Structure formats: C-alpha cells, structure tokens
Amino acid sequence: MQALAQRIQALTRLGEALREILKHYTAPEHETARAAVALSFHKNGWFTEKEVKRSLNYWSEALTEENLTAWLAPYDLKYHASLDVGLILAGNIPLVGFHDIVCTLLAGHRAIIKPSSSDHALIEWLMELLVDINPEAKLWFEIRMNQMNSFDAVIATGSNNSARYFEQYFGNVPHIIRKNRTSVAVLDGNESEEELKGLVEDILSYYGLGCRNVTKVFVPRDYDLNKIFAASLPFAYVMNNNKYANNYAYHRTLMMMEQKDVLENDVLLITPSESLFSPVSVLHCEAYDNRKELSIKLEALTDDIQCVVSRDQIPFGKAQRPDLQDYADGVDTMSFLRNLSAVEASK
C-alpha cells in the first residue's frame, strides 16, 4: 500500500540519518543533534552522551527497510481508518518510548505524544528530524506536554502507582497500560568470558535503569561470583557518573551498616536477595539447585519479569537490543493498533 510504503521509507531514511550523525557526530551540520543530546543530559543526569548514543545507535540499526518490512509482514496492514492514539511515554532511559511511536505511525495512525519530562528533548528532536526527511510526517503526530485528552486509544507506560491512575482515566477507550517490570539472568556456570561481558552489558547499560536491564542473577550453588566481577571491569566508566557513584556509595554504606553479605569491586555491588528488583549499582543474586524448579519459580513471577537472559533464552548482551517484534510486557502492540483500524472501519 502506498501510504504504508511512504511511512516505511521515511523511517528507513531516519535510520540512515542517524547512522550519518553518529559517524560524523562532531561535524558542523550536526550541531542540532549535539544540542539535543546536551539538553537531554541537562534535564536528566543519567542521559550521558555515551548512553544517548547507545540508544541512537540501536535505532540506526533497527530502522532499515529490510527490518521494517520483515517485522510488518505478518500483520497484513491496511489503513482502514486513521485514529488518534495517545502515547504516554516513559523516560527512564533515552528514547525508551520511541518504539510505541514507530508502531503507531506504521499502523497508519496519528500519534498524540506526551514525552516524559526527562526525555522530551530527544523525542522532539527526532520527530523534527523525521519531518525534515518527509514534510508530510508533520501530519502523522502531535507532541503535547500538558494534559492528554481527545484521542481514540492510548498506550501508557509508568509505575505501578501511575498504572492504577491510567486504568481509571483511560478505561473508556482501548488501551495498553504498562507497569513496573525488570529482567533477570539465569547462569548455568559454563558461560564464556564473552557471554559474561554480555551479561554485564545487560546489567549496566543505561546504568541499569531500563526494564530490560538485568537486576538479578540466578546462579548454580557455589558459583564463583568473581567471574561476573572480572567481566565488569571494562564497565568501570559508570563510576564517572556522579549519580551512579553516589548510589554505589550509599548502598554500599547501607549494606555494611546492616551487616549484609556484599561483594564489591568499585563497579558493582552483588548481594544475596530474593527480590527481583534491585537499586542502581546493586545486583541481586540467588543460588539454585534444580533448573526445573527454577523455571517453575520464574513462571510464577511472569508479571514482574520483562525478559529472561540465559544461554537458551535471550542471548547475553541482547537484553537492551531487542528485535522490533520484542514487545514490552509481551503485548503485541502492532496487533493492538492494527485491530483499532479494523474495528473503526466496521462501525
């Protein structure tokens, strides 16, 4: 369909533009990009240039015609009706809500975007770049920083507390409401050095603030945790961020005062805990004896787990580099958006 092809082409060219920006980042013509990155760090001290570039690099690789076409092939998209879809975006890591925007545009709808105050500079810049590439794209979205209203459906991401508010406020329209989740890793003890480096990337990329970041590892009993420490040394740069270093110092002191078991190496704190969720700079660990029993335990925790990293599930190092069809919370966003059009057309 011509309209779909136009949007695929625009997003493909956006990916090309991002690759060019990253390749020649300091060039004078990319001053606007650098300004957006600098402003995002000013607004949110976690959004360092390194981590923003990590996100931009992900999208530069994801937005290719081949990837987009392969992703959309099973959906048989037909633009029956264009609806206004409200998108309330999270802001815990750079451009974390951009996947919802891409889905909405490719489904043929108009995105009513409410960025997080932490991430609005990057979102606004990226959408302006899309309009520069294809001026018609200005009709595909609207950015609203104030109260959200007047839309036909909504996708909202927030905390467990905000999710309850979202359920009440948006209950009268089709919706996807996302809550807090985190990710875990399961080790069998035979991981290679490269796999363990990938694990540490899953833990520390974006300073561990994403729902796809690993906050807990399950390890065989008597596993040598020094293997994880050794793999974490290349990531010592995280301590250059004052916010991360302050978290490390605070939680180290707290655990010492409470006389908790803790291993430390000036990059990461590892402590035994049954909790899936851990603070920034802390990795929880838990020993297991039986892999089958562990699988049953994880199955019971499905609603709290975004993804499981292991040798036979999501590969190490891939947690924060999902494929386009790896939807948050396991809810097929594209099917939701496609079905909106079909329902509207049948009225």
Secondary structure, DSSP 4 states (H G I P E B T S, - for coil): -HHHHHHHHHHHHHHHHHHHHHHTTTSGGGHHHHHHHHHHHHH-TT--HHHHHHHHHHHHHH--HHHHHHHHGGG----S---EEEEE---SSTTTTHHHHHHHHHTT-EEEEE--TTTHHHHHHHHHHHHHH-GGGGGSEEE-SS---S-SEEEEE--HHHHHHHHHHSTTS-EEEE---EEEEE--S---HHHHHHHHHHHHGGGG-STTSEEEEEEETT--THHHHHHHGGGGGGGGSHHHHHHHHHHHHHHHHTT---EE-SS-EEEE-S-S---TTEEEEEEES-HHHHHHHHHHTGGGEEEEESTTSBPTT-TTS--TT--GGG--HHHHHHHHHHHHHH-
